């Protein structure tokens, strides 16, 4: 998995898209990047730098390791989103990798006036059986057991779970990028029945430095002035 990340990164830095030669420049649109499960903002530094060079205004989430309860992380990110909207006076584009895509969808549904578009990268958008690698699912469930103080499911958990799979408000666009080569999340659960879906080659972790993903982002983001 890590070797694919390095392979995809090597392909990206040699590709014209990395230098912004094959896409139109941005116009200062704010973009909030959200990392996947068990990782943090450090996985999205390459993408943030690329967006900045293209003329967008990227923001990182402040997540060092994405291991908190998703509903708690979503609440904290809503505060971060509000700060960005206040600073830029513009609705924000959200790009989320894996679990980060679920957090992006949650923010888009919870605060549609603050969100312009949601882009998910290899995110499990439905809770279909066997949709996520057993090791990742068991790790997530173990962390959940360690965090909870009782056997009861909180209202915040129920709300989060229902929100991330619901249709987004009409004013919030949605694009889902997935790969049939994804070894962590089954590509079939990465497709958004309410949005526009795009297929790329490559494995899960490497999606954040995948040149095909960057080409799509150049196409998706540019009209969102």
C-alpha positions as CSV (number, residue, x, y, z in Angstrom):
1,X,0.0,0.0,0.0
2,X,2.8,2.5,0.9
3,X,4.8,1.5,-2.1
4,X,1.8,2.4,-4.3
5,X,1.7,5.9,-2.6
6,X,5.4,6.4,-3.6
7,X,4.8,5.1,-7.1
8,X,1.8,7.5,-7.6
9,X,3.7,10.4,-6.1
10,X,6.6,9.8,-8.5
11,X,4.2,9.7,-11.5
12,X,2.5,12.9,-10.2
13,X,5.6,15.1,-9.9
14,X,6.6,14.2,-13.4
15,X,3.2,15.0,-14.8
16,X,2.3,18.4,-16.3
17,X,-0.8,18.5,-14.1
18,X,1.4,18.9,-11.1
19,X,2.8,22.1,-12.5
20,X,-0.7,23.3,-13.4
21,X,-0.1,23.1,-17.2
22,X,-3.2,21.2,-18.1
23,X,-5.9,23.0,-16.1
24,X,-7.2,26.5,-15.5
25,X,-6.1,28.4,-12.4
26,X,-8.3,28.8,-9.4
27,X,-9.7,32.1,-8.2
28,X,-9.0,32.0,-4.5
29,X,-11.8,29.5,-3.7
30,X,-11.3,28.1,-0.2
31,X,-10.8,24.4,-0.1
32,X,-10.8,22.4,3.2
33,X,-8.9,19.0,3.0
34,X,-10.0,16.2,5.3
35,X,-7.7,13.1,6.0
36,X,-8.7,9.5,6.2
37,X,-8.9,7.1,9.1
38,X,-5.7,6.6,11.2
39,X,-3.8,9.3,9.3
40,X,-3.7,13.1,9.5
41,X,-3.2,16.4,7.6
42,X,0.4,15.3,6.7
43,X,-1.1,13.0,4.0
44,X,-2.6,16.0,2.3
45,X,0.3,18.4,2.3
46,X,1.1,17.6,-1.4
47,X,-2.4,18.3,-2.5
48,X,-2.6,21.5,-0.4
49,X,0.6,22.8,-2.0
50,X,-0.7,22.0,-5.5
51,X,-4.0,23.8,-4.8
52,X,-2.2,26.8,-3.5
53,X,0.1,27.0,-6.6
54,X,-3.0,26.8,-8.8
55,X,-4.6,29.8,-7.1
56,X,-7.0,28.1,-4.6
57,X,-6.9,28.8,-0.9
58,X,-6.4,25.4,0.8
59,X,-7.0,24.8,4.5
60,X,-6.0,21.7,6.5
61,X,-8.3,20.3,9.1
62,X,-6.1,20.4,12.2
63,X,-6.3,16.6,12.5
64,X,-3.0,15.0,13.5
65,X,-4.4,11.4,13.7
66,X,-8.0,10.8,12.6
67,X,-9.0,8.4,15.4
68,X,-11.7,10.3,17.3
69,X,-15.3,9.4,17.2
70,X,-16.5,10.7,13.7
71,X,-19.4,12.5,15.2
72,X,-17.1,14.3,17.6
73,X,-14.6,15.1,14.8
74,X,-17.5,16.4,12.7
75,X,-18.6,18.8,15.4
76,X,-15.1,20.2,15.7
77,X,-14.7,20.5,11.9
78,X,-18.0,22.4,11.8
79,X,-16.3,25.1,14.0
80,X,-13.3,25.1,11.6
81,X,-15.6,25.4,8.6
82,X,-17.3,28.4,10.2
83,X,-14.0,30.1,10.8
84,X,-13.0,29.6,7.1
85,X,-16.3,31.0,5.8
86,X,-15.9,34.0,8.1
87,X,-12.3,34.6,7.0
88,X,-13.0,34.2,3.2
89,X,-16.6,35.3,3.1
90,X,-17.2,32.4,0.6
91,X,-18.7,28.9,0.8
92,X,-16.0,26.2,1.0
93,X,-15.1,23.3,-1.2
94,X,-14.5,20.1,0.8
95,X,-12.2,17.3,-0.3
96,X,-12.1,14.2,1.9
97,X,-10.1,11.1,1.6
98,X,-11.7,7.8,2.9
99,X,-13.3,8.6,6.3
100,X,-12.5,12.3,5.5
101,X,-15.1,12.0,2.7
102,X,-17.8,11.0,5.2
103,X,-16.8,13.9,7.4
104,X,-17.1,16.2,4.3
105,X,-20.6,14.8,3.5
106,X,-21.6,15.4,7.1
107,X,-20.5,19.0,7.0
108,X,-22.2,19.6,3.6
109,X,-25.5,18.2,4.9
110,X,-25.2,20.0,8.3
111,X,-24.2,23.4,7.0
112,X,-25.2,23.8,3.3
113,X,-24.8,27.6,3.3
114,X,-21.1,27.1,4.2
115,X,-20.3,24.4,1.7
116,X,-20.2,24.8,-2.1
117,X,-19.1,21.3,-3.2
118,X,-18.1,18.0,-1.6
119,X,-15.4,15.7,-3.2
120,X,-14.9,12.2,-1.8
121,X,-11.8,10.1,-2.5
122,X,-12.3,6.4,-1.9
123,X,-14.9,7.0,0.8
124,X,-17.3,4.2,1.9
125,X,-20.6,6.0,1.2
126,X,-22.8,3.1,2.2
127,X,-22.5,0.6,5.0
128,X,-22.7,-2.5,2.8
129,X,-21.4,-5.7,4.3
130,X,-17.7,-6.4,3.5
131,X,-17.4,-2.9,2.0
132,X,-14.3,-2.1,4.1
133,X,-11.2,-4.3,4.6
134,X,-11.8,-6.5,7.8
135,X,-8.6,-5.2,9.5
136,X,-9.7,-1.6,9.1
137,X,-13.2,-2.3,10.2
138,X,-12.1,-4.2,13.3
139,X,-9.7,-1.4,14.2
140,X,-12.5,1.2,13.9
141,X,-14.8,-1.0,16.0
142,X,-12.1,-1.5,18.7
143,X,-11.5,2.2,19.0
144,X,-15.2,2.7,19.3
145,X,-15.4,0.2,22.1
146,X,-12.5,1.9,23.9
147,X,-14.2,5.3,23.6
148,X,-17.7,4.6,24.7
149,X,-18.6,4.6,28.3
150,X,-21.8,2.6,28.0
151,X,-23.3,0.1,25.6
152,X,-25.8,2.7,24.4
153,X,-25.5,4.4,21.0
154,X,-25.6,8.1,21.4
155,X,-28.0,10.4,19.4
156,X,-24.9,12.1,17.9
157,X,-23.8,8.7,16.5
158,X,-27.2,8.0,15.0
159,X,-27.4,11.5,13.5
160,X,-23.9,11.3,12.0
161,X,-24.6,7.8,10.5
162,X,-27.9,9.0,8.9
163,X,-26.5,12.2,7.7
164,X,-23.5,10.9,5.7
165,X,-25.6,8.6,3.5
166,X,-28.5,11.0,2.9
167,X,-28.8,13.2,-0.2
168,X,-27.0,16.5,0.1
169,X,-29.0,19.7,-0.1
170,X,-29.6,20.8,-3.7
171,X,-27.2,23.8,-3.4
172,X,-24.3,21.5,-2.5
173,X,-22.6,19.7,-5.3
174,X,-21.0,16.3,-4.9
175,X,-18.4,14.3,-6.7
176,X,-17.2,10.9,-5.8
177,X,-13.8,9.5,-7.0
178,X,-13.1,5.8,-6.7
179,X,-10.9,3.1,-7.9
180,X,-11.6,-0.5,-8.7
181,X,-8.0,-1.3,-7.5
182,X,-8.8,0.0,-4.0
183,X,-7.7,-2.7,-1.6
184,X,-9.2,-1.0,1.5
185,X,-12.7,0.1,0.5
186,X,-14.7,-1.8,-2.1
187,X,-15.2,0.5,-5.1
188,X,-18.9,-0.3,-5.2
189,X,-19.6,1.4,-1.8
190,X,-17.6,4.5,-2.9
191,X,-20.1,5.5,-5.6
192,X,-22.5,8.3,-4.6
193,X,-26.0,7.6,-5.8
194,X,-26.8,11.3,-5.5
195,X,-23.7,12.8,-7.1
196,X,-21.3,12.5,-10.0
197,X,-19.0,9.5,-10.0
198,X,-15.5,9.2,-11.5
199,X,-13.3,6.2,-11.7
200,X,-9.5,6.3,-11.6
201,X,-6.7,3.6,-11.4
202,X,-4.6,3.2,-8.3
203,X,-4.8,2.0,-4.7
204,X,-6.4,3.6,-1.6
205,X,-3.6,5.5,0.1
206,X,-2.2,6.7,-3.2
207,X,-5.4,8.5,-4.2
208,X,-4.2,11.7,-2.4
209,X,-1.2,11.9,-4.8
210,X,-2.8,10.2,-7.8
211,X,-2.3,12.2,-11.0
212,X,-5.6,11.0,-12.4
213,X,-7.3,12.4,-9.3
214,X,-5.5,15.7,-9.7
215,X,-6.7,16.0,-13.3
216,X,-10.3,15.4,-12.2
217,X,-9.9,17.9,-9.4
218,X,-8.7,20.5,-12.0
219,X,-11.9,19.9,-13.9
220,X,-14.3,19.7,-11.0
221,X,-13.0,22.7,-9.0
222,X,-12.4,25.3,-11.7
223,X,-16.1,26.1,-12.4
224,X,-16.8,26.6,-8.7
225,X,-15.8,30.3,-8.6
